[in-house]
Amino acid sequence: MAPQRIDLTEAASQYQVSTHTLRNYIRSKRLTQYGQGKAIQLDRDELTALFAAKNPDTRRRVFAICNHKGGVAKTTTAGALGWFLSRRAPTLMIDADPQGHLTQVCGLDSDGLERTLYEVMVKGLPIQEAISPIILQEPPLEFEPSSLSIVGSNLELAETTMQVTGRPWWAKILRNALKAVQEDYPYVVIDCPPNLDALTVNAIAAATDVIVPVDMGAFSLRGTVKLLEIMRHVSEELADAPNVWFLATRVEPNQFTEDVLDQLWQAYDNRVLNTVIRKAVDVGRSQMYRCPLPVMFPNNMTTHDYAALTRELLNE
């Protein structure tokens, strides 16, 4: 029987991903392309096999969302990924940015928190004593949500680098602190600050996976070399270095985006995640109303992208 084929745009709509995501799967040779330009088609059987439910990776995972360039969707990625992971198992989010944006997006008053990541890293407070549950007014779901919790932050956290640098094993403070809750939280998501200070180094040292969001701007790839150099130095001190993944964010349907994606793949190849995150106005709205994107806008295209990202990361 002749293979059944489907247009690229129709496939993207059917599987709730962007055409850029499907093009990435073609780049990584996970999908076969038939035709060129606007006439690209994909095989239905290949698509079904690619997106069919699989046995997920059940290892404990710690995801550090890291890039010292601001405005690349680190906090949005941390919040959305944390939410979708919590649908599968108890998940702990850690706000390692003194601006406290992840804390605020989760509906908490960062300035009113008495116990934050600062107390954990500087004063030696057991991390379980700094955890706050996240209670959200969410739309009806087909099943009960798993627990989602957070270790929040505020501006006091900015003093961490000055306070801890020079201590023995200062780069592993967070890694060691998380050992106390590793049985309680199979998944941990760390939102890093937009710089390469002690907080970022600790997040990298604690992670099993470092996700580097890269926005589709003219200077998006500048600085990634320095970031990878820091990761290499940290990894040299670890028996189990984290995997490093690059995630295209704020993607728009134009040729410039295609050019930047090509540069990203040429630079990092199999370390680029196939799923891309589309740009959407609702991302800013969810931040303004202090609510994670998947909760406030469950049917938004960017929400679907983060759902696809979660499945890819867990090999589902």
C-alpha positions in Angstrom: 0.0 0.0 0.0 1.3 3.4 -0.9 2.4 5.6 2.0 -0.1 8.2 3.2 1.4 11.7 3.3 0.2 14.9 5.0 1.1 18.5 4.5 3.6 20.1 7.0 1.1 22.6 8.2 -1.7 20.1 8.6 0.7 17.8 10.6 1.7 20.6 12.9 -2.0 21.4 13.6 -2.9 17.7 14.2 0.0 17.1 16.6 -0.2 20.5 18.3 3.4 21.5 17.6 4.8 24.2 15.3 6.0 23.7 11.8 9.5 24.7 13.1 9.4 21.8 15.5 8.6 19.4 12.6 11.4 20.9 10.6 13.7 20.3 13.5 12.7 16.6 13.5 13.6 16.6 9.8 16.9 18.2 10.6 17.6 15.5 13.2 16.6 12.8 10.8 13.7 11.6 13.0 11.3 12.5 10.1 11.6 12.1 6.3 10.8 15.1 4.2 9.0 14.7 0.9 8.9 17.7 -1.4 10.4 21.2 -0.9 9.4 24.7 0.2 5.7 25.1 0.8 5.0 21.6 -0.7 6.7 19.7 2.1 4.8 16.5 3.1 5.4 14.0 5.9 4.6 10.3 6.2 1.6 9.6 8.5 3.1 6.4 9.8 6.4 8.1 10.7 4.5 10.9 12.5 2.3 8.4 14.4 5.4 6.4 15.5 7.2 9.6 16.5 4.4 11.1 18.6 2.9 7.9 19.9 3.0 7.4 23.7 6.1 5.7 24.9 7.4 4.5 28.2 8.8 7.7 29.9 12.2 8.0 31.4 11.6 7.5 35.1 15.0 8.6 36.4 15.2 11.5 38.9 15.9 14.7 36.9 17.0 18.1 37.9 16.6 20.7 35.1 18.5 24.0 35.4 17.2 26.7 33.0 20.3 28.7 32.3 21.4 31.6 30.1 23.2 34.8 31.2 21.3 36.7 28.5 18.1 38.1 29.8 14.7 38.1 28.0 15.0 34.6 26.6 12.1 33.0 28.4 14.0 31.3 31.3 11.3 32.0 33.9 8.4 31.1 31.5 10.2 27.8 30.6 10.9 27.0 34.3 7.2 27.6 35.3 5.7 25.8 32.4 8.0 22.8 32.5 7.6 22.6 36.3 3.8 22.5 35.8 3.8 19.8 33.2 6.3 17.7 35.2 4.0 18.0 38.2 1.3 16.2 36.2 3.5 13.1 36.3 5.1 13.2 39.8 5.8 15.6 42.7 7.9 18.5 41.4 10.0 21.1 43.2 10.8 24.4 41.5 13.7 26.5 42.8 13.8 30.2 42.1 17.6 31.0 42.0 17.0 34.5 40.6 17.1 37.4 43.1 14.4 39.1 41.1 12.0 36.5 42.3 10.0 36.4 39.1 9.2 32.6 39.2 8.1 33.0 42.8 5.8 35.8 41.8 4.4 33.9 38.8 3.5 31.1 41.1 1.3 33.6 43.1 3.6 34.1 46.1 4.7 37.4 47.6 8.5 37.2 47.2 9.2 40.1 49.6 7.0 38.5 52.2 8.8 35.2 52.3 10.6 34.5 55.6 12.5 31.5 54.3 14.0 31.5 50.8 16.9 30.0 48.9 19.1 32.5 50.6 18.6 30.9 54.0 19.3 27.5 52.5 22.6 28.5 50.7 24.0 31.0 53.1 22.7 30.1 56.5 22.5 26.3 56.1 18.7 26.0 56.6 17.5 22.5 55.6 15.8 22.9 52.2 12.6 21.2 53.2 12.0 24.1 55.7 12.1 26.6 52.8 9.6 24.8 50.6 6.2 26.4 49.9 3.3 24.6 48.3 1.8 26.2 45.2 -2.0 26.3 45.3 -3.6 27.6 42.1 -7.1 28.1 41.1 -7.0 26.0 37.9 -9.6 24.9 35.4 -11.2 21.5 35.7 -8.9 18.6 34.9 -9.4 15.0 34.0 -7.2 13.9 36.8 -6.0 15.3 40.1 -2.8 17.3 39.9 0.4 16.0 41.5 2.1 18.3 44.0 4.0 21.4 42.8 6.1 23.2 45.3 8.7 26.0 45.2 11.7 27.3 47.1 11.2 31.0 46.6 13.6 34.0 46.4 13.8 37.7 46.8 16.4 40.5 46.5 18.3 39.2 49.6 19.5 36.3 47.4 21.7 38.8 45.5 24.2 38.6 48.4 24.7 34.9 47.9 27.8 35.0 45.7 29.6 37.4 48.1 28.6 35.2 51.1 29.5 31.7 49.8 32.4 32.1 47.4 35.5 30.8 49.0 33.8 28.3 51.3 34.8 24.7 50.9 32.6 23.0 48.3 30.8 26.3 47.7 29.8 25.2 44.2 28.0 22.2 45.6 25.9 23.8 48.3 22.6 23.4 46.4 23.5 20.0 45.1 24.1 18.8 48.7 21.0 20.5 50.0 18.8 18.7 47.5 19.9 15.3 48.7 17.5 15.7 51.7 14.4 15.8 49.4 15.5 13.6 46.5 13.1 10.9 47.5 10.2 13.3 47.8 10.6 15.1 44.4 11.5 13.0 41.3 11.6 16.3 39.3 13.3 19.6 40.2 13.4 22.7 38.0 15.8 25.6 38.8 15.3 29.0 37.3 18.7 30.7 37.1 19.6 34.4 37.1 20.8 36.2 34.0 24.5 36.1 34.9 27.2 33.5 35.7 27.5 34.0 39.4 27.6 31.4 42.3 23.8 30.8 42.0 24.2 29.7 38.3 27.3 27.6 39.1 25.4 25.9 41.9 22.4 25.2 39.7 24.7 23.6 37.0 26.4 21.5 39.6 23.1 20.3 41.0 21.5 19.5 37.5 21.2 16.3 35.5 20.2 18.5 32.6 21.0 22.1 31.7 18.5 23.7 29.3 19.8 26.9 27.6 16.9 28.9 26.1 18.0 30.8 23.0 15.7 33.5 21.6 15.5 34.1 17.9 17.3 37.4 18.0 20.3 38.8 16.0 22.7 38.3 18.9 21.1 35.1 20.4 24.2 32.9 20.0 26.7 35.4 21.5 27.8 34.4 24.9 26.9 30.8 24.6 30.6 29.9 24.2 31.3 31.6 27.6 28.4 29.7 29.2 29.6 26.4 27.9 33.1 27.2 29.2 31.7 27.7 32.7 29.7 24.4 32.4 32.8 22.6 31.3 34.8 23.9 34.4 31.9 22.9 36.7 31.5 19.5 35.1 35.2 18.7 35.5 34.6 18.7 39.3 31.6 16.3 39.0 31.5 12.6 38.6 28.2 12.9 36.7 28.3 16.0 34.4 24.8 17.3 33.3 23.5 17.0 29.8 23.3 20.3 28.0 20.4 21.1 25.7 19.6 24.2 23.6 16.0 25.3 23.3 14.8 27.7 20.7 12.3 30.2 22.2 10.2 33.2 21.1 10.0 31.6 17.7 8.0 33.5 14.9 7.1 32.3 11.4 9.6 34.2 9.3 12.8 33.6 7.3 14.9 35.3 9.9 13.9 32.7 12.5 14.8 30.0 10.0 18.2 31.5 9.6 18.9 31.7 13.3 17.6 28.1 13.8 20.1 27.0 11.1 22.9 28.7 12.9 21.8 27.1 16.2 21.9 23.6 14.6 25.2 24.2 12.8 26.7 25.2 16.1 25.2 22.6 18.5 23.7 19.9 16.3 22.4 17.0 18.4 22.3 19.1 21.5 19.4 21.2 20.1 16.0 20.1 21.3 13.6 19.4 18.4 10.7 21.2 20.1 10.6 25.0 19.7 8.7 27.5 21.8 6.5 29.9 19.9 6.2 33.6 20.8 2.8 34.6 22.2 1.2 37.6 23.8 -0.4 35.4 26.4 3.0 34.7 28.0 3.2 38.3 29.2 -0.5 38.2 30.3 0.1 35.1 32.5 3.1 36.9 34.1 1.0 40.0 34.8 -1.7 38.0 36.5 0.9 35.9 38.4 -0.2 32.6 37.1 1.8 29.9 35.2 1.0 29.9 31.4 -0.4 26.3 31.2 -2.9 27.2 34.0 -4.1 30.5 32.7 -4.0 29.7 29.0 -4.2 25.9 28.7 -5.1 26.0 24.9 -2.5 28.5 23.9 0.0 27.4 21.2 2.9 28.1 23.5 1.4 25.9 26.2 1.1 23.1 23.6 4.8 23.7 22.8 5.8 23.3 26.5 3.7 20.1 26.7 5.6 18.8 23.7 8.9 19.8 25.3 8.1 17.9 28.4 7.3 14.8 26.4 10.6 15.1 24.5 12.7 15.6 27.6 11.1 12.5 29.3 11.2 10.5 26.1 7.5 10.0 26.1 
